[in-house]
């Protein structure tokens, strides 16, 4: 599959590269955290933030004066969404690697001005984190809507890099007497910790976990 | 504690901000992955990469033509190192949050030209990932050294943001009948998976896990 633009063309490790929109969306959906890079006052700034997806658009939100929204005025940004899956322990230092899933997006984000669309996106965000929760919450009010900015970016200009394999050593090194293989990083949801301000006799339904096992 | 520069001054959520160098180093050491933002051809690019630290310097490496080394010619970069620890489930959508540890660094990285220092840093990198391993590996050769660039950046210009707390709701919302609290994300090392090309009768010592429980 072809890269959608020159800047998404993966330069190093092309055999690990892909541009399949379904794979892009899958990796976006599996992660809760993205990193947004913008140019501000001439220097690069990268900000971690939580994202969500609706169709072919990526979304994030913030306080209307937050740093992750600098580029809301039509400036190009770059977003990376990565999960580190394994350390890959080879026979030589040079062939040590990591297994990972990574998406890099380029695009121009836009503020969502339409009030009902903004509200709908915030609902999608909460529902992604915990399906069924939006309706259980104290409803969002006008002041909160004013303080919350939601930004949308098309996910068309995207590249994927994935590595998911044992070590790849030089042919002559496979007999080298050192353990080789992968050290997996596991992520899971721990036991829910109820707010100490809710006394134990308040037995509300427990929140559900994020959609698609995203973590 | 004062921010070391104007651009490290945290704008939003100042009560979660810190500039303590020891805390900066601790969060750097706890993570294996960083995100490096650079300007390339006038647009921002963010690249995930593995980092390590030696004293007051942050290091990463790559193929000599890799994208994470664009800025090796004296250009300012921004690096973020973040761990997402919990989803924070409040009574209102607006007060939903996440618990996290995040360091943001600004600086000008430099290529390490000195051959013995470069080799020493690559050893520190491998030893951070698995203490004792460097000596067990097939020794690094001249060609591999030529293909590997190591970049160093001072970690002086740094800010920290940390949130580690239950939800913080509006006073009048504490009685709202919805479960509130945190959903912890746990990370751990899974069972080692030996390279299928090493037959089971080859019982080499197992690799050790990263220093300081970094993950």
Interface residues (C-beta under 8 A of the other chain):
Chain A: X7 X11 X12 X32 X33 X35 X36 X37 X38 X39 X41 X43 X44 X45 X46 X47 X48 X50 X62 X63 X65 X66 X67 X76 X77 X78 X79 X80 X82 X84 X86 X87 X89 X90 X91 X92 X93 X94 X96 X98 X100 X102 X104 X106 X122 X123 X126 X129 X130 X133 X134 X136 X137 X138 X140 X144 X147 X148 X166 X167 X173 X174 X176 X177 X178 X179 X180 X181 X182 X183 X184 X185 X186 X187 X188 X189 X190 X191 X192 X193 X194 X195 X196 X197 X198 X202 X204 X205 X206 X207 X209 X210 X215
Chain B: X7 X11 X12 X32 X33 X35 X36 X37 X38 X39 X41 X43 X44 X45 X46 X47 X48 X50 X62 X63 X65 X66 X67 X76 X77 X78 X79 X80 X82 X84 X86 X87 X89 X91 X92 X93 X94 X96 X98 X100 X102 X104 X106 X122 X123 X126 X129 X130 X133 X134 X136 X137 X138 X140 X144 X147 X148 X166 X167 X173 X174 X176 X177 X178 X179 X180 X181 X182 X183 X184 X185 X186 X187 X188 X189 X190 X191 X192 X193 X194 X195 X196 X197 X198 X202 X204 X205 X206 X207 X209 X210 X215
